[in-house]
Amino acid sequence: MGHYDNIQNVYFIGVGGIGMSALARYFNAQGKNVAGYDRTHSELTRELEAEGIQVITSNEVEALPEAFLEDSGSLIVYTPAIPKDHPQYLHFTADSYRMEKRAVVLGNLTKGYFTLAVAGTHGKTTTSTMLAHLLKSCGYEITAFLGGISENYHTNLLLEGNTAMVVEADEFDRSFLQLVPNLAAITSMDADHLDIYGEDSQIKDSFKAFAALVPEDGKLFHAYGLPLNGISIGVENNADISAQNVQVKNGSYHFDLKTQNGIYPGFSLSLPGKHNLQNAVTALAMAMEFGALPELLANALASFKGVQRRFSYRIKEENLVLIDDYAHHPAEIAAVHQAVREMHPGKKVLAVFQPHLFSRTRDFADGFAESLSLFDELLLLDIYPAREEPIPGISSEWLLKKVTNEIKELVSKNRLSEVIKQKHPEVVIVMGAGDIGEEVGKITRTLRGEN
């Protein structure tokens, strides 16, 4: 572990975040005293508490556990999404505690390990989770910090051993520039986080800076068509490594993997969507570069169950389908649409969307309108503010006017389940990165007639 050996107490401001919770679990497993703040409880914070990590929802200094008030040598981990007037953050800053951003901590943990890092505005969570599953299934003892909950292992942290470290590399706040990757992938470089970056070109520059972190004896993999110097990845195109002869059978993709060393047949993937096929090829390419054998990888990929809230089926019946997805960007919504039409052709599809961030809604309004108009019907919730204050004139009502779909309406979260049920839908797809995920259980029960 090295870097944090002498620290006993670790406190997380924003412990319920997906990346933060993985680090909290890591330090807890190392025998540290771990606690943290988050604004509200969620399924994830309740799991952390069950594992012995104290979670408090008060941001007051008085609410801090005594151990952290008494030990100025505690490590305080925070996320850039925390408001700078947060009382606990201000308290620790004033008392010169050891304070480190989440990205710095992750970067420090990866130093000294063979690191496989996956970056990209879309695809990084599924690809890194696939990669961790592939390596583990092939017998490698790895540690993995994931940006989602693996359906295979029901966690966002794998602690198998130190052969290698798999990390999701987050571009938010240029976090990923803290990492030292031996093998890296960039799945996409679409504009996002313009509230942080300001310009699309600055996002591309930061991805290029991340690519430059790969040492000369390392390898960079990237989606075909991106302006990067590395090994290109694709689906049925001229990429260096690609899926070829793709067929859909019984809801699964079957394909051959074409590499620079030849063609390997017999791969299958049960996740819908061409974007997931692209993610799978990326993960396979990285695993093969690491040394995993193609024949073992074929079995490993076939057993991959996915990531929670990434095209997750909550109901899958002949006349009723409910899918839950984290999509919060126009390109992701369009990818979900492609997948749902391919897997459920001819069915009427009701989309439910909770926009995430006022700034993102403003910056990509036309893209959101275009991708949301692809569905047969649309229910739109209020914008989830996350770290932001409202922006005048930017609302779900404003966005809904831009949608060309004829069957569209605004709906409040507390009425959502009933409104969905009254529509007697064939296929429902629930999308968003806010707290909409917490509602899906209720929607499932209502549609099944259980409440």
C-alpha positions as CSV (number, residue, x, y, z in Angstrom):
1,M,0.0,0.0,0.0
2,G,2.9,2.3,0.8
3,H,1.7,5.8,0.3
4,Y,-0.9,5.8,3.1
5,D,0.6,3.3,5.6
6,N,0.9,5.7,8.5
7,I,-2.7,7.1,8.2
8,Q,-5.3,5.6,10.6
9,N,-8.4,7.7,9.9
10,V,-9.8,8.5,6.4
11,Y,-12.8,10.7,5.9
12,F,-14.7,11.2,2.7
13,I,-16.7,14.3,1.8
14,G,-19.1,12.9,-0.7
15,V,-18.7,9.2,0.3
16,G,-21.9,8.1,-1.6
17,G,-20.3,8.9,-5.0
18,I,-19.5,5.9,-7.1
19,G,-15.8,6.6,-7.3
20,M,-15.5,7.8,-3.7
21,S,-17.3,4.7,-2.3
22,A,-14.8,2.4,-4.0
23,L,-11.9,4.2,-2.3
24,A,-13.8,4.1,1.0
25,R,-14.2,0.4,0.6
26,Y,-10.5,0.0,-0.2
27,F,-9.3,1.8,2.9
28,N,-11.8,0.0,5.0
29,A,-10.5,-3.3,3.7
30,Q,-7.0,-2.1,4.7
31,G,-8.1,-1.8,8.3
32,K,-8.4,2.0,8.4
33,N,-11.1,3.8,10.4
34,V,-13.3,5.1,7.5
35,A,-16.3,7.5,7.7
36,G,-17.8,10.0,5.4
37,Y,-20.5,12.6,4.6
38,D,-23.1,12.5,1.9
39,R,-26.2,14.7,1.5
40,T,-28.7,11.9,1.4
41,H,-28.7,8.1,2.1
42,S,-28.9,5.8,-0.9
43,E,-28.7,2.1,-1.6
44,L,-24.9,2.5,-1.8
45,T,-24.5,4.4,1.5
46,R,-26.6,1.8,3.2
47,E,-24.2,-0.9,1.8
48,L,-21.2,1.1,3.1
49,E,-22.8,1.3,6.6
50,A,-23.3,-2.5,6.5
51,E,-19.6,-2.9,5.8
52,G,-18.7,-0.8,8.9
53,I,-18.2,2.6,7.3
54,Q,-20.0,5.4,9.2
55,V,-22.1,7.7,6.9
56,I,-23.4,11.0,8.2
57,T,-25.8,13.3,6.3
58,S,-25.1,16.5,8.4
59,N,-22.5,18.8,6.9
60,E,-21.9,20.4,10.3
61,V,-18.5,20.2,12.0
62,E,-20.2,19.0,15.2
63,A,-21.5,15.9,13.4
64,L,-17.9,14.7,12.7
65,P,-16.9,11.5,14.5
66,E,-14.5,12.2,17.3
67,A,-11.6,10.3,15.8
68,F,-11.4,12.9,13.0
69,L,-11.6,15.9,15.3
70,E,-8.8,14.6,17.4
71,D,-6.5,13.4,14.7
72,S,-5.2,16.2,12.5
73,G,-3.2,13.5,10.6
74,S,-6.4,12.1,9.2
75,L,-6.6,11.9,5.4
76,I,-9.6,13.9,4.1
77,V,-10.7,12.8,0.6
78,Y,-13.0,15.1,-1.3
79,T,-14.6,15.4,-4.7
80,P,-14.5,18.6,-6.9
81,A,-18.3,18.4,-6.9
82,I,-18.4,19.5,-3.2
83,P,-19.4,23.2,-2.7
84,K,-16.5,25.2,-1.4
85,D,-18.6,26.6,1.5
86,H,-19.2,23.1,2.9
87,P,-18.6,23.5,6.7
88,Q,-16.7,20.3,7.1
89,Y,-14.5,21.1,4.1
90,L,-13.8,24.5,5.5
91,H,-13.0,23.1,9.0
92,F,-10.4,20.6,7.6
93,T,-8.9,23.2,5.3
94,A,-8.5,25.7,8.1
95,D,-6.8,23.2,10.4
96,S,-4.4,22.1,7.7
97,Y,-5.4,18.4,7.6
98,R,-4.0,16.3,4.8
99,M,-6.6,16.9,2.1
100,E,-6.5,15.2,-1.3
101,K,-8.9,15.1,-4.2
102,R,-10.3,11.7,-5.0
103,A,-8.3,11.6,-8.2
104,V,-5.0,12.3,-6.4
105,V,-5.7,9.4,-4.0
106,L,-6.5,7.0,-6.9
107,G,-3.4,8.2,-8.7
108,N,-1.2,7.5,-5.6
109,L,-2.7,4.0,-5.2
110,T,-2.0,3.1,-8.9
111,K,1.7,4.1,-8.6
112,G,3.8,1.1,-8.3
113,Y,1.3,-1.2,-9.9
114,F,0.8,-2.3,-13.5
115,T,-2.2,-0.1,-14.3
116,L,-4.9,-0.6,-17.0
117,A,-6.9,2.6,-17.3
118,V,-10.1,3.2,-19.3
119,A,-11.1,6.8,-20.2
120,G,-13.8,8.3,-22.4
121,T,-16.9,10.5,-22.1
122,H,-19.1,7.4,-22.7
123,G,-18.2,3.7,-22.4
124,K,-15.6,3.9,-19.7
125,T,-17.6,2.3,-16.9
126,T,-18.8,-0.7,-18.9
127,T,-15.4,-1.2,-20.6
128,S,-13.4,-1.1,-17.3
129,T,-15.9,-3.4,-15.6
130,M,-15.7,-5.8,-18.5
131,L,-11.9,-5.6,-18.4
132,A,-11.8,-6.4,-14.7
133,H,-14.2,-9.3,-15.2
134,L,-12.2,-10.7,-18.1
135,L,-8.9,-10.6,-16.2
136,K,-10.4,-12.1,-13.0
137,S,-12.1,-14.8,-15.0
138,C,-8.8,-15.7,-16.7
139,G,-7.2,-16.2,-13.3
140,Y,-5.4,-12.9,-12.7
141,E,-5.4,-11.6,-9.2
142,I,-6.3,-7.9,-9.7
143,T,-7.5,-4.8,-7.9
144,A,-10.2,-2.8,-9.7
145,F,-11.7,0.6,-9.0
146,L,-14.9,0.8,-11.0
147,G,-17.3,3.6,-11.8
148,G,-20.4,1.4,-11.6
149,I,-21.7,-1.6,-9.7
150,S,-20.8,-4.8,-11.5
151,E,-23.8,-7.2,-11.9
152,N,-21.3,-10.1,-11.6
153,Y,-19.9,-9.1,-8.2
154,H,-22.4,-6.6,-6.9
155,T,-19.6,-4.1,-6.0
156,N,-17.5,-1.3,-7.5
157,L,-14.3,-2.6,-6.0
158,L,-12.4,-5.9,-6.6
159,L,-9.6,-6.7,-4.2
160,E,-8.2,-10.0,-5.6
161,G,-4.4,-9.1,-5.5
162,N,-1.7,-7.0,-7.0
163,T,-1.0,-8.5,-10.4
164,A,-2.5,-5.4,-11.9
165,M,-4.8,-2.5,-11.2
166,V,-7.8,-1.7,-13.4
167,V,-9.2,1.8,-13.0
168,E,-11.9,3.9,-14.6
169,A,-10.2,7.1,-15.6
170,D,-12.5,10.1,-15.1
171,E,-12.2,13.2,-17.3
172,F,-14.3,15.3,-14.9
173,D,-12.1,18.1,-13.5
174,R,-9.2,16.5,-15.5
175,S,-9.0,13.9,-12.7
176,F,-7.4,11.3,-15.0
177,L,-4.2,13.3,-15.4
178,Q,-3.2,12.0,-11.9
179,L,-2.9,8.4,-13.2
180,V,0.2,6.5,-14.5
181,P,-1.3,4.0,-17.0
182,N,0.7,1.2,-18.6
183,L,-2.2,0.2,-20.9
184,A,-4.8,2.9,-21.6
185,A,-8.0,3.1,-23.6
186,I,-10.0,6.2,-24.8
187,T,-13.5,5.1,-25.7
188,S,-14.9,8.5,-26.9
189,M,-14.1,12.2,-26.7
190,D,-17.5,13.8,-27.1
191,A,-18.1,17.2,-25.5
192,D,-19.3,17.0,-21.9
193,H,-18.6,18.7,-18.6
194,L,-18.6,22.1,-20.4
195,D,-19.3,23.6,-17.0
196,I,-15.7,22.6,-16.1
197,Y,-14.0,22.9,-19.4
198,G,-15.7,25.8,-21.1
199,E,-14.8,24.6,-24.6
200,D,-15.1,21.3,-26.5
201,S,-11.5,21.8,-27.7
202,Q,-10.2,21.8,-24.1
203,I,-11.9,18.4,-23.5
204,K,-10.0,17.0,-26.5
205,D,-6.8,18.5,-25.3
206,S,-7.2,16.9,-21.9
207,F,-7.8,13.5,-23.5
208,K,-4.6,14.0,-25.6
209,A,-2.7,14.9,-22.4
210,F,-4.1,11.6,-20.8
211,A,-2.9,9.7,-23.9
212,A,0.6,11.2,-23.5
213,L,0.8,9.7,-20.0
214,V,1.2,6.2,-21.5
215,P,4.9,5.3,-21.4
216,E,6.9,4.2,-24.5
217,D,6.7,0.6,-23.5
218,G,2.9,0.9,-22.9
219,K,0.0,0.8,-25.3
220,L,-2.9,3.2,-26.1
221,F,-6.1,1.8,-27.5
222,H,-8.8,4.1,-28.9
223,A,-12.1,4.2,-30.8
224,Y,-11.6,4.1,-34.5
225,G,-11.7,7.6,-36.0
226,L,-10.4,9.5,-32.9
227,P,-7.4,11.8,-33.7
228,L,-5.0,9.8,-31.5
229,N,-1.9,7.7,-32.2
230,G,-2.6,4.3,-30.9
231,I,-4.3,1.0,-31.7
232,S,-7.8,1.6,-33.1
233,I,-10.8,-0.4,-32.0
234,G,-14.1,-0.8,-34.0
235,V,-17.1,-2.8,-35.0
236,E,-17.3,-4.0,-38.6
237,N,-14.9,-1.4,-39.9
238,N,-11.2,-1.1,-40.8
239,A,-10.0,-0.6,-37.2
240,D,-6.8,-2.4,-36.1
241,I,-8.9,-4.6,-33.8
242,S,-12.5,-5.2,-34.5
243,A,-15.6,-7.3,-34.2
244,Q,-16.5,-8.9,-37.6
245,N,-19.3,-11.1,-38.8
246,V,-21.6,-9.8,-36.1
247,Q,-24.9,-11.6,-35.8
248,V,-27.8,-11.3,-33.3
249,K,-29.1,-14.6,-32.0
250,N,-31.5,-14.9,-29.0
251,G,-30.8,-11.4,-27.8
252,S,-27.0,-11.9,-27.8
253,Y,-24.3,-10.7,-30.2
254,H,-22.0,-13.4,-31.8
255,F,-18.9,-12.2,-33.5
256,D,-15.3,-12.9,-34.6
257,L,-12.5,-10.9,-33.1
258,K,-10.1,-9.6,-35.8
259,T,-6.7,-8.6,-34.4
260,Q,-3.3,-7.7,-35.8
261,N,-2.3,-11.3,-35.2
262,G,-5.3,-13.0,-36.9
263,I,-9.0,-13.7,-36.5
264,Y,-10.4,-15.4,-33.4
265,P,-13.9,-16.8,-33.8
266,G,-16.6,-17.8,-31.2
267,F,-17.1,-14.7,-29.1
268,S,-20.5,-13.7,-27.7
269,L,-21.9,-10.8,-25.7
270,S,-25.3,-10.6,-24.0
271,L,-25.4,-6.8,-23.6
272,P,-27.6,-5.1,-26.2
273,G,-26.3,-2.1,-28.3
274,K,-23.6,-1.6,-30.8
275,H,-21.9,0.7,-28.2
276,N,-21.5,-2.3,-25.9
277,L,-20.0,-4.3,-28.7
278,Q,-17.4,-1.6,-29.1
279,N,-16.8,-1.6,-25.3
280,A,-16.3,-5.4,-25.4
281,V,-13.7,-5.2,-28.3
282,T,-11.8,-2.5,-26.3
283,A,-11.8,-4.7,-23.1
284,L,-10.8,-7.8,-25.1
285,A,-7.9,-5.9,-26.8
286,M,-6.5,-4.7,-23.5
287,A,-6.9,-8.1,-21.8
288,M,-5.1,-9.8,-24.8
289,E,-2.3,-7.2,-24.6
290,F,-2.0,-8.0,-20.9
291,G,-1.5,-11.7,-21.8
292,A,-4.9,-13.3,-21.5
293,L,-5.6,-16.1,-23.9
294,P,-8.3,-15.7,-26.6
295,E,-10.0,-19.0,-25.8
296,L,-10.3,-18.1,-22.1
297,L,-11.5,-14.6,-23.0
298,A,-14.4,-16.0,-25.1
299,N,-15.8,-17.8,-22.0
300,A,-15.2,-14.9,-19.8
301,L,-17.0,-12.4,-22.0
302,A,-20.0,-14.8,-22.4
303,S,-20.4,-14.8,-18.6
304,F,-20.3,-11.0,-18.3
305,K,-23.7,-9.8,-16.8
306,G,-23.2,-6.0,-17.2
307,V,-23.2,-3.0,-14.9
308,Q,-26.1,-1.7,-12.8
309,R,-28.1,1.0,-14.6
310,R,-26.4,0.3,-17.9
311,F,-29.3,-1.1,-20.0
312,S,-30.4,-3.1,-17.0
313,Y,-33.6,-5.1,-17.5
314,R,-35.8,-4.8,-14.4
315,I,-38.8,-6.5,-16.2
316,K,-38.4,-8.6,-19.3
317,E,-41.6,-10.3,-20.3
318,E,-43.3,-10.8,-23.7
319,N,-45.7,-7.9,-23.2
320,L,-43.8,-5.7,-20.7
321,V,-40.2,-4.6,-20.6
322,L,-38.6,-2.2,-18.2
323,I,-35.0,-1.1,-18.7
324,D,-33.0,1.2,-16.5
325,D,-30.0,3.2,-17.9
326,Y,-27.6,5.9,-16.7
327,A,-27.7,7.8,-20.0
328,H,-27.4,11.5,-19.4
329,H,-25.9,12.8,-22.7
330,P,-27.5,13.0,-26.1
331,A,-25.1,10.5,-27.6
332,E,-25.8,8.0,-24.8
333,I,-29.6,8.4,-25.2
334,A,-29.2,7.8,-29.0
335,A,-27.1,4.6,-28.2
336,V,-29.8,3.4,-25.9
337,H,-32.4,4.0,-28.6
338,Q,-30.4,2.0,-31.1
339,A,-30.2,-0.9,-28.6
340,V,-33.8,-0.9,-27.6
341,R,-35.0,-0.9,-31.3
342,E,-32.6,-3.7,-32.2
343,M,-33.7,-5.9,-29.2
344,H,-37.4,-5.0,-29.3
345,P,-38.3,-4.3,-32.9
346,G,-41.8,-3.1,-33.6
347,K,-42.6,-2.4,-29.9
348,K,-43.9,1.0,-28.7
349,V,-41.2,2.6,-26.5
350,L,-41.9,5.0,-23.7
351,A,-38.8,7.0,-22.6
352,V,-38.6,8.5,-19.1
353,F,-35.8,11.0,-18.7
354,Q,-34.4,13.1,-15.8
355,P,-32.0,15.7,-17.1
356,H,-28.8,16.0,-15.0
357,L,-27.3,19.5,-14.5
358,F,-28.7,22.8,-15.7
359,S,-25.5,23.6,-17.6
360,R,-25.5,20.3,-19.5
361,T,-29.2,20.7,-20.4
362,R,-28.4,24.2,-21.7
363,D,-25.2,23.2,-23.6
364,F,-26.8,20.2,-25.3
365,A,-30.5,21.2,-25.5
366,D,-30.8,20.6,-29.2
367,G,-29.0,17.2,-29.0
368,F,-31.2,16.2,-26.1
369,A,-34.3,17.2,-28.0
370,E,-33.2,15.3,-31.1
371,S,-32.3,12.0,-29.3
372,L,-35.4,12.1,-27.0
373,S,-37.7,12.7,-30.1
374,L,-36.6,9.2,-31.4
375,F,-38.8,7.4,-28.9
376,D,-42.6,6.9,-29.3
377,E,-43.5,8.7,-26.1
378,L,-41.6,10.8,-23.6
379,L,-42.1,11.6,-19.9
380,L,-39.7,14.3,-18.8
381,L,-38.8,15.0,-15.1
382,D,-37.4,18.2,-13.6
383,I,-33.7,18.8,-14.0
384,Y,-31.6,17.2,-11.3
385,P,-29.4,20.0,-10.0
386,A,-26.6,17.9,-8.5
387,R,-23.8,20.5,-7.7
388,E,-25.5,23.4,-9.4
389,E,-27.7,26.4,-8.7
390,P,-30.6,26.9,-11.2
391,I,-29.9,28.8,-14.4
392,P,-32.7,31.3,-15.4
393,G,-34.7,30.1,-18.4
394,I,-33.2,26.6,-18.3
395,S,-35.9,24.1,-17.3
396,S,-37.5,20.8,-18.4
397,E,-40.5,22.8,-19.7
398,W,-38.1,24.7,-22.0
399,L,-36.4,21.5,-23.1
400,L,-39.8,19.8,-23.7
401,K,-40.8,22.5,-26.2
402,K,-37.8,21.6,-28.3
403,V,-38.9,17.9,-28.5
404,T,-40.7,17.1,-31.8
405,N,-42.4,14.0,-30.3
406,E,-46.2,14.5,-30.3
407,I,-46.8,12.4,-27.2
408,K,-44.8,14.1,-24.5
409,E,-45.4,15.5,-21.0
410,L,-43.8,16.8,-17.9
411,V,-44.3,14.6,-14.8
412,S,-43.3,15.0,-11.2
413,K,-41.2,12.3,-9.5
414,N,-43.9,11.4,-7.0
415,R,-46.5,10.8,-9.7
416,L,-44.1,9.0,-12.1
417,S,-45.0,5.3,-11.3
418,E,-48.7,5.9,-11.6
419,V,-48.4,7.9,-14.9
420,I,-46.3,5.1,-16.4
421,K,-48.8,2.5,-15.4
422,Q,-51.8,4.4,-16.8
423,K,-50.1,4.4,-20.2
424,H,-50.1,0.6,-20.4
425,P,-46.6,0.6,-22.1
426,E,-44.9,-2.2,-24.0
427,V,-41.3,-1.1,-23.4
428,V,-40.3,1.5,-20.8
429,I,-36.8,2.9,-20.7
430,V,-35.8,5.0,-17.6
431,M,-32.8,7.2,-18.2
432,G,-30.7,9.7,-16.2
433,A,-27.8,10.1,-13.8
434,G,-29.6,11.8,-10.9
435,D,-31.8,10.2,-8.3
436,I,-34.1,8.6,-10.9
437,G,-32.3,5.3,-10.3
438,E,-33.7,5.3,-6.8
439,E,-37.2,5.4,-8.3
440,V,-36.9,2.3,-10.5
441,G,-37.7,-0.2,-7.7
442,K,-41.0,1.7,-7.1
443,I,-41.8,1.8,-10.9
444,T,-41.1,-2.0,-11.1
445,R,-43.4,-2.8,-8.2
446,T,-46.2,-0.5,-9.6
447,L,-46.0,-2.1,-13.1
448,R,-46.1,-5.6,-11.5
449,G,-49.2,-4.5,-9.5
450,E,-47.3,-5.0,-6.2
451,N,-48.1,-1.7,-4.5
